[in-house]
């Protein structure tokens, strides 16, 4: 017989909790009394009591599916829209970089007492005069030299076949070289083939009209960006927290100054290349000096890669006139490339960010693959901007971690 006192509480009354049975006993939900269950685990068990994943427990799966489908359609439409306006985005990018390139000149005029509005007017008026001068003086001569170059292709090839250099090549490659050159001559002297390469006369005309309209759009956008560049910077600063605006503004000014200096330096070095190439062609008696000077400016505006490419192209073209003159040109221009690399570039680019040569090549290759010549041209300042942001933001954060 059980002692009745053992079934009483300390107060002498019966404890009903000791007589009640736990309904969870004997089930999977039973938990030992000495194990503490976290609240988050309890909530997770309650929310996923039936063992189903999140998507299977949605109250309105049709609504979720509809929203996901609409989101996918919006992403596709945005991709199509970006593809259609890619040309406009390129124009905007070119105008923005042109404005950054002109900004150092405007600041230099400002330090000499010229207000920003007048400085912009002086720069664009000077550019307009130079453009008109190029159109009136250079373009007719350039067109004449291009026409002469096309008409003289047979004579140039014939003279090349009579040279000692050609005989040396023929001794290496055999008679197949003669047939190859003949086929190239026939192809280049047929206007139909040239038109076919460029897509036909109608496509050529449309391309010229598109280039002219694009140039006008870039000039107008550059004018607006140059005039409103300080206001654009002030507006962008408002996106940064107030406590960081001073540092962000300093970094932004450093980026714009470095990119602007780099772009201006690219133009100056390309101009030097153009002058040197024209003088060498005139002194050595090589044909089409003005045409080769314009070609030099167009190619060498891409730093590091451009001078080497022009050196190869101009040397090959000079070979058709005189192997000796081509050799002299190759040596003289190679010497200039070294002078530019070790003397001119450090002086011209002294205020611009220093970019490793490997990054210049990689950036130019990526930009050229995506957007052609314009992409290769714009890729260099974009690479400079990214490199400067990494140095000013990421590296400083890493240095602060001890």
C-alpha positions in Angstrom: 0.0 0.0 0.0 1.4 3.3 -1.1 2.1 6.0 1.4 -0.5 8.8 0.9 1.9 11.5 2.1 4.2 10.9 -0.9 1.4 11.9 -3.3 0.9 15.3 -1.7 2.5 18.6 -2.5 4.7 20.4 0.0 1.6 22.4 1.0 -0.2 19.2 1.7 -2.6 19.4 -1.3 -2.6 17.0 -4.2 -0.5 18.2 -7.3 -2.7 17.7 -10.4 0.3 18.2 -12.8 1.9 15.0 -11.5 -1.2 13.0 -12.2 -1.7 14.4 -15.8 -0.3 12.5 -18.8 1.7 14.3 -21.5 -0.1 13.9 -24.8 3.2 14.0 -26.8 4.5 10.9 -24.9 4.9 7.9 -27.2 5.1 10.1 -30.4 7.9 11.6 -32.5 7.2 14.9 -30.9 8.3 13.7 -27.5 11.4 15.6 -26.3 13.4 14.6 -23.3 12.9 17.0 -20.5 16.5 17.7 -20.0 17.1 18.9 -23.6 16.5 22.7 -24.3 14.9 23.3 -27.7 15.8 26.6 -29.4 13.0 28.9 -30.3 14.2 29.2 -34.0 14.1 25.4 -34.3 10.6 25.3 -32.8 9.4 27.9 -35.3 11.0 26.1 -38.2 9.4 22.8 -37.2 6.0 24.5 -36.9 6.4 26.2 -40.3 7.5 23.0 -42.1 5.4 20.6 -40.1 4.4 18.6 -43.2 8.0 18.4 -44.5 7.2 20.3 -47.8 9.6 22.8 -49.4 8.9 26.6 -49.4 7.5 26.7 -52.9 5.0 23.9 -52.2 3.6 25.8 -49.2 2.8 29.0 -51.1 -0.8 30.1 -50.7 -1.1 31.4 -54.3 1.3 29.5 -56.6 -0.5 30.9 -59.7 0.3 34.5 -58.6 3.9 33.6 -58.0 4.3 31.9 -61.3 2.7 34.9 -63.1 5.1 37.3 -61.4 8.1 35.2 -62.2 7.0 35.0 -65.9 6.4 38.7 -66.0 9.8 39.3 -64.5 11.4 37.2 -67.1 9.6 39.0 -69.9 10.7 42.4 -68.5 14.3 41.2 -68.4 14.1 40.1 -72.1 12.5 43.4 -73.1 15.2 45.3 -71.2 17.9 43.3 -73.1 16.3 44.0 -76.4 16.0 47.7 -75.6 19.6 47.9 -74.6 20.6 46.2 -77.8 18.6 48.7 -79.8 20.0 51.7 -78.1 23.6 50.4 -78.0 24.6 53.0 -80.6 23.1 55.8 -78.5 24.9 54.5 -75.4 28.2 54.6 -77.4 27.5 58.2 -78.4 26.9 59.1 -74.8 30.0 57.4 -73.7 32.2 59.1 -76.3 30.7 62.5 -75.5 31.3 61.9 -71.8 34.9 61.0 -72.3 35.4 63.9 -74.7 34.0 66.2 -72.1 36.4 64.8 -69.5 39.3 65.2 -72.0 38.4 68.9 -72.5 38.0 69.6 -68.9 41.8 70.0 -68.1 42.0 72.6 -70.9 39.0 74.4 -69.5 40.6 74.4 -66.0 43.9 75.7 -67.4 42.1 78.6 -69.1 40.2 79.2 -65.8 43.5 79.5 -63.9 44.5 82.2 -66.4 41.3 84.3 -65.7 39.0 82.9 -68.4 35.5 82.1 -67.2 34.2 78.6 -67.9 31.6 79.7 -70.4 34.1 81.7 -72.4 36.7 78.8 -72.2 34.1 76.4 -73.6 33.3 78.8 -76.4 37.0 79.3 -77.2 37.7 75.6 -77.3 34.7 74.7 -79.5 35.3 77.7 -81.8 38.9 76.6 -82.2 37.8 73.0 -82.9 35.3 74.3 -85.5 38.0 76.3 -87.3 40.4 73.3 -87.3 37.6 71.0 -88.6 36.8 73.5 -91.4 40.5 73.8 -92.2 40.8 70.0 -92.4 37.8 69.7 -94.6 39.0 72.4 -97.0 42.7 71.6 -97.1 43.2 68.0 -96.1 40.2 66.2 -97.4 40.6 67.1 -101.1 44.2 66.1 -101.0 43.4 63.0 -99.1 40.7 62.0 -101.6 43.2 62.6 -104.4 45.8 60.4 -102.8 43.4 57.7 -102.1 42.3 57.7 -105.7 45.9 57.6 -106.8 46.6 54.8 -104.5 43.8 52.7 -106.0 44.7 53.6 -109.5 48.4 52.9 -109.0 47.9 49.4 -107.5 48.9 47.6 -110.8 52.0 49.8 -111.3 53.0 49.3 -107.6 52.6 45.6 -107.9 54.6 45.5 -111.2 57.4 47.5 -109.6 57.4 45.2 -106.6 57.7 42.2 -108.8 60.8 43.7 -110.4 62.6 44.3 -107.1 65.3 42.2 -105.5 63.1 41.7 -102.5 60.4 40.0 -104.6 63.1 37.7 -106.2 64.2 36.7 -102.7 60.6 35.9 -101.7 60.1 34.0 -104.9 63.2 31.9 -104.3 61.6 30.9 -100.9 57.9 30.4 -101.8 58.3 29.4 -105.5 56.1 30.4 -108.5 52.9 30.3 -106.5 53.8 33.7 -105.1 53.4 35.2 -108.7 49.9 33.7 -109.1 48.9 34.9 -105.6 49.9 38.5 -106.3 48.1 38.4 -109.7 44.9 37.3 -108.0 45.2 40.0 -105.4 45.8 42.6 -108.1 42.7 41.5 -110.1 40.6 41.5 -106.9 41.7 45.0 -105.8 41.4 46.6 -109.2 37.8 45.4 -109.7 35.4 48.0 -108.3 32.7 45.4 -107.9 34.8 43.5 -105.4 35.5 46.6 -103.3 31.8 47.4 -103.3 31.0 43.9 -102.3 33.5 44.1 -99.4 31.9 47.2 -98.1 28.3 45.9 -98.6 27.5 47.8 -101.8 27.3 51.5 -102.7 24.0 52.0 -100.9 25.3 50.6 -97.7 28.5 52.7 -98.0 26.4 55.8 -98.5 24.3 54.9 -95.5 27.4 54.2 -93.4 28.8 57.6 -94.3 25.6 59.4 -93.5 25.4 57.5 -90.1 29.0 58.5 -89.3 28.3 62.1 -90.0 25.1 62.2 -88.0 26.8 60.3 -85.2 29.7 62.8 -85.2 27.3 65.7 -84.9 25.4 64.0 -82.1 28.7 63.4 -80.2 29.7 67.0 -80.7 26.4 68.4 -79.4 26.4 66.0 -76.4 30.0 66.9 -75.7 29.1 70.6 -75.6 26.3 69.9 -73.1 28.4 67.6 -70.9 31.3 70.1 -70.9 29.0 73.0 -69.9 27.2 71.0 -67.2 30.1 68.9 -65.8 30.3 70.6 -62.4 26.5 70.3 -62.0 26.6 66.6 -62.9 29.3 66.0 -60.3 27.2 67.9 -57.6 24.1 65.9 -58.5 26.0 62.6 -58.3 27.4 63.5 -54.9 23.9 63.6 -53.4 23.7 59.8 -53.9 26.5 59.4 -51.4 25.9 59.6 -47.6 26.5 63.1 -46.2 29.4 62.0 -44.0 31.2 60.5 -47.0 30.6 63.2 -49.6 33.9 65.0 -49.0 35.9 61.8 -49.7 33.7 60.8 -52.6 34.0 64.2 -54.2 37.8 64.1 -53.8 38.0 60.7 -55.4 35.6 61.7 -58.2 37.7 64.8 -59.0 40.8 62.6 -59.0 39.2 60.1 -61.4 37.9 62.8 -63.8 41.2 64.7 -63.7 43.2 61.5 -64.4 40.9 60.3 -67.2 40.8 63.8 -68.7 44.6 64.0 -68.6 44.9 60.6 -70.1 42.6 61.4 -73.0 44.3 64.7 -73.7 47.7 62.9 -73.6 46.4 60.3 -76.0 45.5 63.0 -78.5 48.8 64.8 -78.1 50.9 61.6 -78.6 48.7 60.7 -81.6 49.4 64.1 -83.1 53.2 63.7 -82.6 53.0 60.3 -84.3 51.1 61.8 -87.2 53.6 64.6 -87.7 56.6 62.2 -87.5 55.0 59.8 -90.0 54.2 62.5 -92.4 57.7 64.0 -92.2 59.3 60.5 -92.7 57.2 59.9 -95.8 58.1 63.3 -97.2 61.9 62.9 -96.5 62.1 59.4 -97.8 60.1 60.1 -100.9 57.4 57.6 -100.0 54.0 58.1 -101.6 50.8 59.4 -99.9 52.4 61.3 -96.9 49.2 63.0 -95.9 47.2 59.9 -96.1 49.7 58.0 -94.0 49.8 60.9 -91.5 46.0 60.7 -91.1 46.2 56.9 -90.8 49.0 57.3 -88.1 46.8 59.6 -86.0 43.8 57.3 -86.3 45.7 54.2 -85.2 48.2 55.6 -82.7 45.5 57.3 -80.7 45.3 53.8 -79.1 48.3 53.9 -76.7 50.9 51.2 -76.6 49.3 49.1 -79.3 48.6 51.8 -81.9 52.2 52.8 -82.7 53.3 49.2 -83.1 50.4 48.5 -85.4 51.1 51.5 -87.5 54.8 50.7 -87.7 54.0 47.3 -89.1 51.3 48.6 -91.6 53.4 51.5 -92.8 56.5 49.4 -93.3 54.6 46.8 -95.3 53.1 49.6 -97.5 56.5 51.2 -98.0 57.9 47.8 -99.1 55.9 48.1 -102.4 57.7 51.3 -103.2 61.3 50.7 -102.1 62.6 48.1 -99.7 65.5 50.3 -98.7 63.2 53.2 -97.9 60.9 50.8 -96.0 63.9 49.7 -94.0 65.0 53.2 -93.2 61.4 54.1 -92.3 61.1 51.1 -90.0 64.3 51.9 -88.2 63.5 55.7 -87.8 59.9 55.1 -86.6 61.1 52.4 -84.2 63.5 54.9 -82.7 60.7 57.4 -82.4 58.5 54.8 -80.6 61.3 54.4 -78.0 61.6 58.1 -77.6 57.9 58.4 -77.2 57.8 55.6 -74.6 60.7 56.9 -72.4 60.6 60.7 -73.0 57.3 62.0 -74.3 54.8 59.7 -72.5 56.2 60.4 -69.0 56.0 64.2 -69.6 52.6 64.2 -71.3 51.0 61.7 -69.0 52.5 63.1 -65.8 49.0 64.0 -64.3 47.2 60.9 -65.5 47.0 57.6 -63.7 49.7 55.1 -64.6 48.2 52.0 -66.2 50.3 48.8 -66.5 51.0 47.8 -70.1 49.3 44.4 -69.7 46.0 46.1 -68.6 46.2 48.5 -71.6 46.5 45.5 -74.0 43.8 43.5 -72.3 41.4 46.5 -72.1 42.0 47.4 -75.8 41.4 43.8 -76.8 38.1 43.5 -74.8 36.9 46.9 -76.0 37.8 46.2 -79.6 36.0 42.8 -79.5 32.8 44.4 -78.0 32.6 47.7 -79.9 35.3 47.7 -82.5 37.7 50.6 -82.9 35.6 52.9 -80.7 35.5 50.2 -78.0 39.3 49.9 -78.1 39.6 53.7 -77.8 37.2 54.0 -74.9 38.5 50.9 -73.0 41.7 52.6 -71.9 40.1 55.4 -69.8 37.5 53.0 -68.5 40.4 50.7 -67.4 42.1 53.8 -65.8 38.9 54.7 -63.9 38.4 51.1 -62.6 42.0 50.9 -61.5 41.8 54.2 -59.7 38.6 53.2 -57.9 40.2 49.9 -56.8 43.3 51.8 -55.5 41.3 54.5 -53.7 38.5 52.3 -52.2 39.3 48.6 -52.1 43.1 48.8 -51.3 42.5 51.4 -48.5 39.9 49.2 -46.9 42.2 46.3 -47.0 45.1 48.4 -45.6 42.9 49.5 -42.7 42.3 45.8 -41.7 45.0 44.9 -39.1 
